[in-house]
């Protein structure tokens, strides 16, 4: 595999694979068993980038990512938003009348309840969507289908019985793109995001005081995730996404104020906003 590849967690045809191909057309993709493996592939030089999902508009945050990023040794260099378009896929010869069971990841099955109800299908939980497509291809039964991407259908030789079977049209996953070296844009670059982590003591008003500078300086905080560190309940770490560059006046002042009420503040990346953000803002 080329060191210019993009690593992702999952099998070929996974939505993360699709995100890699959409964000970097023509680049080779490197499937990895776990998120840790995808991070290691970049750290060890087997891949140039890692495409890591961090949140979904329906399912919420992706478990473990917030814990892995600060200790990964990598930097966020971009973000990518991928529309999740579920397909009902099955072996050749299968029809809507012949299928009885649908295999997929539990989150995907939860996003196609309308389809399952309307067709009277039995949901069968599997580890991931692309793996479900591969399983259905191996079974070769006209009674078994999968919920997966159009890419998975193509890779595993399956027919698409229905496109866009998800219940909600806004189903979108956001990804962090990680690299070994930071690619910090200049402060005057328009439309930037900054991601950082910090810790506060578990005392009254600690978070309120820590974030006060963002409000007074007019900095838009778009994501705030909290989690315990070291298996203890005495300290909480937060992962934040904010609009702006750390050297721009408003964000610089907000981060300076944050230092008074927190500890171990660390910037994970400064990167351009994905065009999807402007699309969403225009829709508002």
Backbone as CSV, one residue per row, in Angstrom:
resi,resn,N_x,N_y,N_z,CA_x,CA_y,CA_z,C_x,C_y,C_z
1,UNK,0.842,-1.198,0.000,0.000,0.000,0.000,0.878,1.249,0.000
2,UNK,0.506,2.215,-0.837,1.264,3.450,-0.954,1.203,4.261,0.325
3,UNK,2.325,4.913,0.656,2.349,5.784,1.828,1.510,7.035,1.621
4,UNK,0.995,7.231,0.388,0.107,8.350,0.100,-1.358,7.985,0.326
5,UNK,-1.602,6.786,0.815,-2.969,6.314,1.001,-3.659,7.047,2.149
6,UNK,-4.982,6.899,2.200,-5.784,7.444,3.290,-6.333,6.272,4.085
7,UNK,-6.030,6.222,5.368,-6.472,5.127,6.223,-7.862,5.414,6.773
8,UNK,-8.638,4.358,6.951,-9.961,4.494,7.553,-10.288,3.221,8.312
9,UNK,-11.242,3.302,9.232,-11.668,2.133,9.977,-12.819,1.459,9.233
10,UNK,-12.695,0.148,9.003,-13.760,-0.582,8.350,-13.264,-1.373,7.162
11,UNK,-14.209,-2.027,6.499,-13.907,-2.802,5.304,-14.052,-1.937,4.059
12,UNK,-13.481,-2.347,2.933,-13.714,-1.615,1.689,-15.214,-1.468,1.431
13,UNK,-15.619,-0.267,1.055,-17.032,0.003,0.830,-17.736,0.636,2.016
14,UNK,-17.037,0.757,3.161,-17.623,1.428,4.320,-17.848,2.903,4.001
15,UNK,-18.694,3.545,4.779,-18.958,4.969,4.543,-17.701,5.810,4.747
16,UNK,-16.803,5.353,5.620,-15.533,6.063,5.781,-14.679,5.932,4.526
17,UNK,-14.745,4.780,3.869,-14.061,4.577,2.588,-14.643,5.531,1.552
18,UNK,-15.960,5.634,1.530,-16.634,6.543,0.605,-16.215,7.988,0.868
19,UNK,-16.088,8.356,2.149,-15.666,9.711,2.511,-14.255,9.990,2.011
20,UNK,-13.343,9.010,2.138,-11.979,9.170,1.633,-11.983,9.454,0.139
21,UNK,-12.775,8.694,-0.604,-12.813,8.820,-2.060,-13.463,10.134,-2.494
22,UNK,-14.451,10.595,-1.711,-15.113,11.858,-2.046,-14.205,13.049,-1.758
23,UNK,-13.468,12.985,-0.640,-12.614,14.113,-0.249,-11.316,14.159,-1.041
24,UNK,-10.799,12.988,-1.405,-9.511,12.912,-2.109,-9.646,11.955,-3.302
25,UNK,-10.320,12.394,-4.361,-10.549,11.521,-5.522,-9.232,10.993,-6.096
26,UNK,-9.212,9.720,-6.384,-8.033,9.111,-6.987,-7.023,8.574,-5.999
27,UNK,-7.139,8.949,-4.718,-6.192,8.463,-3.712,-6.536,7.031,-3.323
28,UNK,-5.512,6.237,-3.044,-5.741,4.878,-2.560,-6.256,4.933,-1.130
29,UNK,-7.107,3.987,-0.772,-7.625,3.932,0.594,-7.113,2.680,1.283
30,UNK,-6.885,2.787,2.600,-6.309,1.694,3.380,-7.287,1.283,4.481
31,UNK,-8.002,0.158,4.325,-8.923,-0.291,5.375,-8.167,-0.770,6.605
32,UNK,-8.691,-0.433,7.786,-8.070,-0.814,9.055,-9.143,-1.385,9.982
33,UNK,-8.751,-2.290,10.856,-9.716,-2.969,11.725,-10.289,-2.014,12.755
34,UNK,-9.450,-1.170,13.355,-9.897,-0.271,14.418,-9.448,1.161,14.127
35,UNK,-9.996,2.103,14.900,-9.546,3.488,14.792,-8.076,3.599,15.170
36,UNK,-7.674,2.836,16.190,-6.263,2.844,16.609,-5.357,2.392,15.469
37,UNK,-5.799,1.403,14.710,-5.005,0.913,13.586,-4.881,1.984,12.497
38,UNK,-5.959,2.724,12.249,-5.916,3.782,11.238,-4.950,4.887,11.663
39,UNK,-4.975,5.237,12.946,-4.056,6.243,13.472,-2.611,5.750,13.356
40,UNK,-2.390,4.491,13.718,-1.039,3.921,13.660,-0.513,3.884,12.227
41,UNK,-1.400,3.654,11.266,-0.969,3.604,9.864,-0.368,4.936,9.427
42,UNK,-0.932,6.033,9.912,-0.398,7.360,9.584,0.879,7.613,10.373
43,UNK,0.842,7.307,11.643,2.012,7.545,12.492,3.226,6.769,12.008
44,UNK,3.005,5.561,11.473,4.106,4.710,11.018,4.467,4.921,9.555
45,UNK,3.755,5.843,8.870,4.096,6.159,7.487,3.486,5.249,6.441
46,UNK,2.573,4.346,6.827,1.919,3.478,5.847,0.785,4.192,5.123
47,UNK,0.357,5.325,5.664,-0.671,6.155,5.032,-0.333,7.614,5.303
48,UNK,-0.766,8.479,4.396,-0.498,9.917,4.556,-1.520,10.573,5.476
49,UNK,-2.769,10.113,5.407,-3.857,10.713,6.162,-4.725,9.622,6.775
50,UNK,-5.509,10.009,7.779,-6.539,9.128,8.336,-7.858,9.882,8.324
51,UNK,-8.920,9.210,7.893,-10.265,9.782,7.867,-11.036,9.182,9.042
52,UNK,-11.269,10.000,10.088,-11.863,9.493,11.320,-13.204,10.176,11.583
53,UNK,-14.303,9.428,11.658,-15.607,10.029,11.936,-15.673,10.522,13.376
54,UNK,-16.256,11.697,13.575,-16.353,12.217,14.942,-17.793,12.412,15.401
55,UNK,-18.723,12.624,14.467,-20.111,12.802,14.874,-21.034,12.612,13.674
56,UNK,-22.271,12.205,13.991,-23.286,11.994,12.977,-24.527,12.786,13.364
57,UNK,-25.212,13.348,12.367,-26.351,14.219,12.646,-27.523,13.485,13.296
58,UNK,-27.568,12.161,13.169,-28.628,11.377,13.801,-28.138,10.631,15.036
59,UNK,-26.984,9.993,14.927,-26.502,9.122,15.998,-25.680,9.846,17.058
60,UNK,-25.276,11.099,16.794,-24.459,11.829,17.759,-22.982,11.526,17.617
61,UNK,-22.239,11.662,18.719,-20.789,11.517,18.624,-20.389,10.070,18.417
62,UNK,-19.248,9.882,17.792,-18.703,8.551,17.561,-17.871,8.166,18.788
63,UNK,-18.205,7.076,19.451,-17.469,6.686,20.665,-15.981,6.506,20.404
64,UNK,-15.173,6.838,21.397,-13.717,6.622,21.430,-12.895,7.679,20.695
65,UNK,-13.460,8.342,19.676,-12.659,9.284,18.909,-12.136,10.403,19.795
66,UNK,-12.986,10.981,20.635,-12.553,12.084,21.500,-11.442,11.655,22.442
67,UNK,-11.439,10.372,22.820,-10.396,9.853,23.707,-9.095,9.608,22.961
68,UNK,-9.189,9.172,21.716,-7.999,8.794,20.952,-7.237,9.988,20.397
69,UNK,-7.926,11.040,19.992,-7.273,12.151,19.289,-6.151,12.806,20.089
70,UNK,-6.381,13.177,21.357,-5.308,13.895,22.059,-4.013,13.108,22.205
71,UNK,-4.111,11.778,22.271,-2.914,10.958,22.468,-2.415,10.332,21.171
72,UNK,-3.003,10.705,20.047,-2.663,10.054,18.778,-1.307,10.475,18.226
73,UNK,-0.844,11.672,18.603,0.381,12.206,18.022,0.165,12.796,16.648
74,UNK,-1.100,12.850,16.181,-1.422,13.392,14.870,-2.081,14.757,15.000
75,UNK,-2.252,15.413,13.855,-2.853,16.745,13.816,-4.054,16.749,12.874
76,UNK,-5.081,17.507,13.236,-6.233,17.672,12.354,-5.861,18.688,11.281
77,UNK,-5.970,18.283,10.011,-5.601,19.181,8.910,-6.788,19.535,8.022
78,UNK,-7.925,18.880,8.250,-9.115,19.175,7.452,-10.317,18.531,8.125
79,UNK,-11.497,18.926,7.678,-12.722,18.257,8.075,-13.483,17.890,6.806
80,UNK,-14.324,16.879,6.917,-15.122,16.461,5.759,-16.512,16.063,6.237
81,UNK,-17.526,16.506,5.521,-18.901,16.110,5.811,-19.368,15.175,4.697
82,UNK,-19.851,14.006,5.074,-20.290,13.021,4.102,-21.765,12.693,4.304
83,UNK,-22.552,12.969,3.293,-23.964,12.588,3.318,-24.051,11.062,3.313
84,UNK,-24.816,10.507,4.259,-24.964,9.059,4.365,-26.227,8.644,3.616
85,UNK,-26.023,7.972,2.496,-27.133,7.540,1.654,-27.196,6.014,1.686
86,UNK,-28.090,5.500,2.529,-28.217,4.055,2.673,-28.904,3.442,1.456
87,UNK,-28.396,2.293,1.033,-29.012,1.539,-0.053,-29.422,0.162,0.459
88,UNK,-30.519,-0.349,-0.079,-30.928,-1.727,0.171,-30.306,-2.574,-0.939
89,UNK,-29.344,-3.419,-0.559,-28.575,-4.168,-1.560,-28.750,-5.664,-1.333
90,UNK,-28.709,-6.429,-2.434,-28.939,-7.872,-2.343,-28.278,-8.566,-3.534
91,UNK,-28.120,-9.898,-3.461,-27.528,-10.637,-4.585,-28.403,-10.558,-5.833
92,UNK,-27.797,-10.782,-6.962,-28.540,-10.789,-8.225,-29.669,-11.826,-8.155
93,UNK,-30.819,-11.459,-8.662,-31.987,-12.325,-8.621,-32.941,-12.008,-7.496
94,UNK,-32.445,-11.308,-6.459,-33.316,-10.931,-5.340,-34.205,-9.756,-5.743
95,UNK,-35.396,-9.714,-5.178,-36.329,-8.613,-5.397,-36.912,-8.201,-4.051
96,UNK,-37.681,-7.138,-4.046,-38.342,-6.712,-2.816,-39.296,-7.794,-2.319
97,UNK,-39.779,-8.623,-3.221,-40.715,-9.681,-2.840,-40.020,-10.890,-2.232
98,UNK,-38.729,-11.101,-2.578,-38.052,-12.313,-2.095,-37.303,-12.111,-0.783
99,UNK,-36.870,-10.897,-0.478,-36.026,-10.704,0.705,-36.850,-10.818,1.990
100,UNK,-36.245,-11.409,2.990,-36.895,-11.601,4.288,-36.089,-10.972,5.421
101,UNK,-34.787,-10.918,5.257,-33.904,-10.432,6.319,-32.997,-9.326,5.779
102,UNK,-32.680,-8.362,6.649,-31.766,-7.275,6.283,-30.651,-7.201,7.309
103,UNK,-29.402,-7.294,6.856,-28.225,-7.271,7.714,-27.587,-5.882,7.674
104,UNK,-27.132,-5.377,8.835,-26.363,-4.129,8.856,-25.929,-3.802,10.280
105,UNK,-25.157,-2.728,10.378,-24.750,-2.181,11.680,-26.002,-1.689,12.409
106,UNK,-26.047,-1.820,13.748,-27.248,-1.405,14.478,-27.646,0.052,14.267
107,UNK,-26.662,0.949,14.107,-26.997,2.351,13.861,-27.688,2.506,12.510
108,UNK,-27.173,1.817,11.497,-27.794,1.885,10.178,-29.202,1.303,10.203
109,UNK,-29.387,0.189,10.905,-30.720,-0.409,11.002,-31.688,0.540,11.704
110,UNK,-31.172,1.270,12.678,-32.016,2.240,13.378,-32.409,3.425,12.524
111,UNK,-31.690,3.632,11.419,-31.976,4.765,10.533,-32.858,4.388,9.350
112,UNK,-33.296,3.118,9.301,-34.163,2.667,8.191,-35.399,1.948,8.747
113,UNK,-35.899,2.419,9.859,-37.050,1.756,10.489,-38.267,1.761,9.570
114,UNK,-38.450,2.842,8.824,-39.589,2.920,7.914,-39.557,1.825,6.866
115,UNK,-38.381,1.588,6.302,-38.228,0.534,5.299,-38.527,-0.835,5.899
116,UNK,-37.969,-1.110,7.080,-38.177,-2.405,7.728,-39.662,-2.638,8.003
117,UNK,-40.315,-1.590,8.452,-41.750,-1.708,8.756,-42.573,-1.913,7.490
118,UNK,-42.314,-1.109,6.476,-43.121,-1.169,5.252,-42.984,-2.496,4.520
119,UNK,-41.773,-3.076,4.544,-41.535,-4.322,3.815,-41.618,-5.553,4.721
120,UNK,-41.824,-5.334,6.017,-41.935,-6.454,6.944,-40.671,-7.283,7.036
121,UNK,-39.511,-6.626,7.081,-38.225,-7.320,7.062,-37.684,-7.529,8.472
122,UNK,-36.982,-8.620,8.671,-36.339,-8.915,9.944,-34.944,-8.301,9.983
123,UNK,-34.666,-7.399,10.938,-33.316,-6.827,11.026,-32.343,-7.805,11.669
124,UNK,-31.147,-7.914,11.106,-30.111,-8.787,11.646,-28.868,-7.933,11.886
125,UNK,-28.452,-7.814,13.148,-27.345,-6.933,13.517,-26.004,-7.545,13.130
126,UNK,-25.165,-6.732,12.478,-23.810,-7.120,12.114,-22.836,-6.053,12.600
127,UNK,-21.530,-6.311,12.434,-20.512,-5.401,12.967,-20.424,-4.090,12.202
128,UNK,-20.664,-4.111,10.878,-20.571,-2.887,10.089,-21.343,-3.039,8.792
129,UNK,-21.527,-1.929,8.086,-22.335,-1.945,6.867,-21.626,-2.667,5.720
130,UNK,-20.356,-2.356,5.494,-19.630,-2.999,4.400,-19.477,-4.490,4.656
131,UNK,-19.245,-4.871,5.901,-19.158,-6.284,6.238,-20.470,-7.001,5.996
132,UNK,-21.570,-6.298,6.213,-22.884,-6.876,5.946,-23.059,-7.135,4.458
133,UNK,-22.613,-6.181,3.631,-22.684,-6.379,2.181,-21.835,-7.572,1.753
134,UNK,-20.647,-7.690,2.319,-19.775,-8.821,1.992,-20.410,-10.143,2.417
135,UNK,-21.058,-10.152,3.592,-21.717,-11.355,4.087,-22.857,-11.781,3.166
136,UNK,-23.692,-10.814,2.787,-24.829,-11.111,1.914,-24.340,-11.638,0.561
137,UNK,-23.235,-11.084,0.075,-22.671,-11.573,-1.191,-22.215,-13.020,-1.053
138,UNK,-21.614,-13.358,0.097,-21.163,-14.739,0.317,-22.344,-15.697,0.451
139,UNK,-23.393,-15.261,1.139,-24.571,-16.111,1.325,-25.248,-16.399,-0.012
140,UNK,-25.342,-15.362,-0.853,-25.949,-15.539,-2.172,-27.417,-15.887,-2.134
141,UNK,-28.084,-15.607,-1.034,-29.493,-15.952,-0.877,-30.377,-14.783,-1.291
142,UNK,-31.445,-15.081,-2.036,-32.363,-14.018,-2.460,-33.247,-13.565,-1.302
143,UNK,-33.105,-14.225,-0.142,-33.883,-13.830,1.037,-33.097,-12.889,1.950
144,UNK,-31.811,-12.681,1.684,-30.964,-11.845,2.539,-30.482,-10.613,1.801
145,UNK,-30.664,-9.456,2.435,-30.220,-8.179,1.887,-29.406,-7.454,2.944
146,UNK,-28.842,-6.324,2.570,-28.047,-5.523,3.508,-28.345,-4.052,3.313
147,UNK,-28.114,-3.287,4.360,-28.128,-1.830,4.275,-26.675,-1.392,4.217
148,UNK,-26.286,-0.800,3.107,-24.891,-0.416,2.906,-24.829,0.690,1.862
149,UNK,-23.613,1.101,1.540,-23.414,2.171,0.550,-23.478,1.623,-0.869
150,UNK,-23.691,2.520,-1.819,-23.646,2.134,-3.230,-22.262,1.620,-3.590
151,UNK,-21.218,2.175,-2.954,-19.857,1.701,-3.193,-19.706,0.251,-2.765
152,UNK,-20.286,-0.115,-1.613,-20.210,-1.500,-1.149,-20.917,-2.435,-2.122
153,UNK,-22.063,-2.005,-2.644,-22.780,-2.821,-3.620,-21.906,-3.081,-4.846
154,UNK,-21.215,-2.037,-5.297,-20.336,-2.175,-6.467,-19.171,-3.114,-6.179
155,UNK,-18.535,-2.944,-5.008,-17.351,-3.743,-4.683,-17.680,-5.218,-4.484
156,UNK,-18.876,-5.520,-3.964,-19.209,-6.900,-3.642,-20.192,-7.528,-4.639
157,UNK,-20.421,-6.851,-5.771,-21.227,-7.430,-6.833,-22.692,-7.593,-6.499
158,UNK,-23.257,-6.661,-5.752,-24.657,-6.734,-5.348,-25.521,-5.778,-6.163
159,UNK,-26.815,-6.084,-6.207,-27.782,-5.209,-6.866,-28.348,-4.224,-5.849
160,UNK,-28.618,-3.013,-6.306,-29.275,-2.028,-5.442,-30.772,-2.102,-5.702
161,UNK,-31.505,-2.563,-4.696,-32.954,-2.677,-4.834,-33.647,-1.336,-4.592
162,UNK,-33.082,-0.538,-3.697,-33.616,0.807,-3.441,-32.485,1.723,-3.007
163,UNK,-32.491,2.946,-3.513,-31.560,3.988,-3.079,-32.199,4.827,-1.967
164,UNK,-31.353,5.453,-1.176,-31.803,6.449,-0.181,-32.963,5.948,0.666
165,UNK,-32.735,4.858,1.377,-33.802,4.267,2.180,-33.790,4.776,3.623
166,UNK,-32.916,5.724,3.943,-32.847,6.251,5.299,-34.097,7.067,5.625
167,UNK,-34.465,7.080,6.909,-35.663,7.786,7.346,-35.503,9.299,7.269
168,UNK,-34.290,9.796,7.525,-34.050,11.243,7.570,-33.086,11.654,6.459
169,UNK,-33.482,12.656,5.678,-32.673,13.090,4.532,-31.407,13.825,4.950
170,UNK,-31.346,14.291,6.209,-30.190,15.083,6.644,-29.099,14.223,7.264
171,UNK,-29.162,12.913,7.130,-28.195,12.006,7.741,-26.793,12.281,7.188
172,UNK,-25.950,12.886,8.005,-24.610,13.318,7.574,-23.593,13.007,8.672
173,UNK,-22.422,12.526,8.267,-21.341,12.265,9.215,-20.204,13.251,8.980
174,UNK,-19.674,13.775,10.072,-18.519,14.668,10.004,-17.264,13.880,10.352
175,UNK,-16.195,14.146,9.625,-14.915,13.462,9.818,-13.811,14.479,10.115
176,UNK,-12.861,14.068,10.952,-11.589,14.767,11.073,-10.592,14.078,10.141
177,UNK,-9.806,14.863,9.406,-8.722,14.322,8.586,-7.423,14.565,9.341
178,UNK,-6.700,13.483,9.647,-5.526,13.556,10.503,-4.247,13.320,9.698
179,UNK,-3.160,14.000,10.108,-1.865,13.847,9.444,-0.758,13.911,10.491
180,UNK,0.455,13.486,10.105,1.594,13.526,11.034,2.046,14.952,11.305
181,UNK,1.918,15.819,10.300,2.416,17.190,10.411,1.264,18.181,10.326
182,UNK,1.270,19.179,11.191,0.229,20.203,11.165,0.354,21.040,9.901
183,UNK,-0.784,21.480,9.380,-0.809,22.332,8.197,-1.594,23.606,8.537
184,UNK,-1.068,24.363,9.482,-1.786,25.523,9.997,-1.863,26.647,8.962
185,UNK,-3.060,27.034,8.524,-3.195,28.143,7.573,-2.831,29.468,8.235
186,UNK,-2.536,30.507,7.454,-2.227,31.821,8.037,-3.445,32.415,8.721
187,UNK,-3.239,33.311,9.696,-4.361,33.886,10.446,-5.365,34.635,9.585
188,UNK,-4.930,35.182,8.453,-5.852,35.951,7.621,-6.630,35.084,6.636
189,UNK,-6.436,33.775,6.709,-7.181,32.869,5.831,-8.651,32.862,6.265
190,UNK,-9.586,33.091,5.347,-11.000,33.128,5.739,-11.552,31.745,6.054
191,UNK,-12.538,31.690,6.949,-13.257,30.463,7.216,-12.432,29.347,7.814
192,UNK,-11.909,29.560,9.016,-11.074,28.545,9.661,-11.763,27.952,10.887
193,UNK,-11.362,26.723,11.229,-11.781,26.060,12.455,-10.544,25.742,13.292
194,UNK,-10.709,25.752,14.608,-9.656,25.329,15.524,-10.242,24.288,16.469
195,UNK,-9.536,23.186,16.633,-9.946,22.143,17.578,-8.897,22.052,18.674
196,UNK,-9.342,22.027,19.929,-8.408,21.953,21.051,-9.046,21.181,22.197
197,UNK,-8.211,20.750,23.132,-8.685,20.080,24.342,-8.180,20.851,25.552
198,UNK,-8.934,20.760,26.644,-8.497,21.356,27.910,-9.158,20.602,29.052
199,UNK,-8.603,20.789,30.242,-9.137,20.139,31.437,-9.544,21.175,32.463
200,UNK,-10.550,20.832,33.243,-10.935,21.671,34.384,-11.074,20.783,35.602
201,UNK,-10.915,21.386,36.768,-11.181,20.651,37.999,-12.683,20.483,38.164
202,UNK,-13.075,19.415,38.816,-14.494,19.141,39.031,-14.997,19.939,40.233
203,UNK,-15.103,21.256,40.032,-15.569,22.174,41.078,-16.663,23.052,40.490
204,UNK,-17.514,23.650,41.344,-18.617,24.471,40.838,-18.129,25.607,39.939
205,UNK,-18.843,25.809,38.827,-18.644,26.919,37.894,-17.334,26.859,37.122
206,UNK,-16.598,25.741,37.205,-15.309,25.668,36.504,-15.484,25.824,34.998
207,UNK,-16.452,25.118,34.419,-16.644,25.201,32.975,-17.188,26.561,32.571
208,UNK,-18.088,27.104,33.367,-18.654,28.423,33.086,-17.551,29.483,33.010
209,UNK,-16.632,29.440,33.961,-15.536,30.407,33.972,-14.571,30.167,32.811
210,UNK,-14.313,28.894,32.515,-13.359,28.568,31.456,-13.848,29.042,30.095
211,UNK,-15.163,28.968,29.857,-15.707,29.309,28.549,-16.220,30.744,28.450
212,UNK,-16.160,31.472,29.543,-16.680,32.840,29.533,-16.019,33.727,28.497
213,UNK,-14.712,33.529,28.269,-13.986,34.368,27.320,-14.439,34.191,25.883
214,UNK,-14.972,33.026,25.559,-15.469,32.811,24.197,-16.733,33.630,23.945
215,UNK,-17.567,33.729,24.969,-18.787,34.535,24.837,-18.459,36.019,24.761
216,UNK,-17.597,36.500,25.657,-17.305,37.936,25.697,-16.520,38.400,24.477
217,UNK,-15.805,37.484,23.822,-15.043,37.847,22.630,-15.753,37.475,21.327
218,UNK,-16.977,36.997,21.437,-17.771,36.720,20.244,-17.258,35.563,19.414
219,UNK,-16.671,34.548,20.062,-16.158,33.379,19.345,-17.240,32.298,19.322
220,UNK,-17.522,31.780,18.142,-18.558,30.761,18.000,-17.989,29.382,18.308
221,UNK,-18.491,28.754,19.360,-18.080,27.420,19.756,-19.089,26.443,19.164
222,UNK,-18.635,25.586,18.241,-19.557,24.725,17.495,-19.636,23.297,18.027
223,UNK,-18.692,22.915,18.867,-18.703,21.551,19.413,-18.040,21.549,20.778
224,UNK,-18.642,20.870,21.742,-18.077,20.742,23.081,-18.398,19.348,23.591
225,UNK,-17.369,18.516,23.745,-17.525,17.150,24.234,-16.767,17.003,25.546
226,UNK,-17.378,16.335,26.509,-16.723,16.127,27.801,-16.546,14.645,28.077
227,UNK,-15.483,14.316,28.807,-15.253,12.941,29.216,-14.263,12.926,30.368
228,UNK,-14.383,11.921,31.218,-13.484,11.775,32.353,-12.115,11.289,31.888
229,UNK,-11.090,11.648,32.617,-9.727,11.224,32.269,-9.145,10.410,33.417
230,UNK,-8.341,9.411,33.050,-7.655,8.598,34.053,-8.580,7.755,34.907
231,UNK,-9.808,7.538,34.446,-10.734,6.711,35.203,-11.207,7.334,36.503
232,UNK,-11.012,8.641,36.651,-11.398,9.321,37.886,-12.523,10.299,37.619
233,UNK,-13.208,10.714,38.692,-14.289,11.675,38.581,-13.874,13.055,39.098
234,UNK,-12.578,13.249,39.298,-12.099,14.508,39.867,-11.661,15.504,38.815
235,UNK,-11.528,15.070,37.564,-11.118,15.979,36.502,-11.836,15.598,35.209
236,UNK,-12.202,16.596,34.443,-12.915,16.377,33.190,-12.141,17.022,32.057
237,UNK,-12.009,16.308,30.945,-11.381,16.872,29.760,-12.459,17.200,28.736
238,UNK,-12.255,18.305,28.032,-13.210,18.754,27.025,-12.501,18.862,25.679
239,UNK,-13.216,18.482,24.623,-12.771,18.688,23.253,-13.683,19.721,22.619
240,UNK,-13.084,20.772,22.048,-13.854,21.886,21.498,-13.499,22.165,20.048
241,UNK,-14.504,22.505,19.267,-14.314,23.085,17.942,-14.830,24.517,17.996
242,UNK,-14.027,25.462,17.515,-14.450,26.858,17.471,-14.106,27.439,16.107
243,UNK,-14.799,28.476,15.742,-14.500,29.170,14.498,-13.389,30.180,14.742
244,UNK,-12.415,30.223,13.816,-11.345,31.208,13.927,-9.965,30.575,14.038
245,UNK,-8.948,31.451,14.061,-7.535,31.066,14.158,-6.998,31.514,15.512
246,UNK,-6.159,30.690,16.171,-5.647,31.051,17.504,-4.897,32.372,17.552
247,UNK,-4.397,32.864,16.399,-3.678,34.136,16.398,-4.574,35.317,16.049
248,UNK,-5.836,35.070,15.727,-6.778,36.160,15.510,-7.210,36.713,16.857
249,UNK,-7.394,38.030,16.912,-7.655,38.699,18.177,-8.707,38.057,19.065
250,UNK,-9.949,37.870,18.601,-10.988,37.320,19.474,-10.648,35.948,20.039
251,UNK,-10.187,35.036,19.191,-9.886,33.692,19.679,-8.632,33.705,20.541
252,UNK,-7.655,34.532,20.202,-6.450,34.614,21.024,-6.795,35.053,22.447
253,UNK,-7.653,36.072,22.554,-8.041,36.552,23.886,-8.863,35.509,24.639
254,UNK,-9.737,34.806,23.928,-10.548,33.773,24.572,-9.673,32.644,25.106
255,UNK,-8.672,32.241,24.340,-7.776,31.176,24.789,-6.912,31.632,25.959
256,UNK,-6.519,32.903,25.942,-5.741,33.429,27.074,-6.569,33.387,28.356
257,UNK,-7.840,33.745,28.260,-8.709,33.706,29.435,-8.956,32.272,29.885
258,UNK,-9.041,31.375,28.919,-9.232,29.963,29.240,-8.097,29.443,30.112
259,UNK,-6.880,29.941,29.877,-5.715,29.473,30.626,-5.838,29.733,32.126
260,UNK,-6.574,30.786,32.496,-6.702,31.129,33.914,-7.553,30.109,34.673
261,UNK,-8.474,29.452,33.967,-9.444,28.594,34.643,-9.342,27.127,34.234
262,UNK,-8.306,26.789,33.473,-8.161,25.408,33.029,-6.690,25.038,33.046
263,UNK,-6.406,23.821,32.626,-5.023,23.366,32.531,-4.889,22.414,31.353
264,UNK,-3.657,22.253,30.915,-3.352,21.330,29.830,-4.142,21.631,28.557
265,UNK,-4.256,22.911,28.224,-4.887,23.279,26.958,-3.949,22.922,25.811
266,UNK,-4.493,22.212,24.804,-3.660,21.762,23.692,-4.443,21.871,22.394
267,UNK,-3.853,22.539,21.399,-4.501,22.664,20.096,-4.200,21.423,19.259
268,UNK,-5.261,20.807,18.730,-5.117,19.595,17.919,-5.068,19.894,16.430
269,UNK,-5.522,21.077,16.035,-5.471,21.406,14.621,-6.170,22.709,14.292
270,UNK,-5.666,23.383,13.260,-6.289,24.570,12.673,-6.454,24.263,11.188
271,UNK,-7.665,24.395,10.674,-7.933,23.886,9.326,-9.112,24.632,8.694
272,UNK,-9.225,24.592,7.366,-10.316,25.297,6.682,-11.664,24.635,6.941
273,UNK,-12.689,25.455,7.026,-14.044,24.936,7.150,-14.449,24.225,5.856
274,UNK,-15.163,23.120,6.003,-15.688,22.411,4.837,-16.847,23.215,4.241
275,UNK,-17.002,23.218,2.923,-18.102,23.974,2.295,-19.484,23.614,2.823
276,UNK,-19.647,22.419,3.374,-20.945,22.003,3.914,-21.435,22.967,4.985
277,UNK,-20.498,23.549,5.752,-20.899,24.477,6.808,-21.619,25.685,6.219
278,UNK,-21.121,26.193,5.082,-21.764,27.343,4.444,-23.134,26.959,3.898
279,UNK,-23.256,25.718,3.414,-24.540,25.240,2.907,-25.579,25.182,4.009
280,UNK,-25.166,24.669,5.166,-26.071,24.575,6.311,-26.461,25.969,6.789
281,UNK,-25.469,26.877,6.873,-25.744,28.232,7.319,-26.734,28.932,6.373
282,UNK,-26.581,28.693,5.075,-27.485,29.307,4.095,-28.890,28.760,4.264
283,UNK,-28.981,27.470,4.658,-30.297,26.854,4.866,-31.000,27.404,6.074
284,UNK,-30.218,27.851,7.081,-30.814,28.454,8.271,-31.485,29.778,7.957
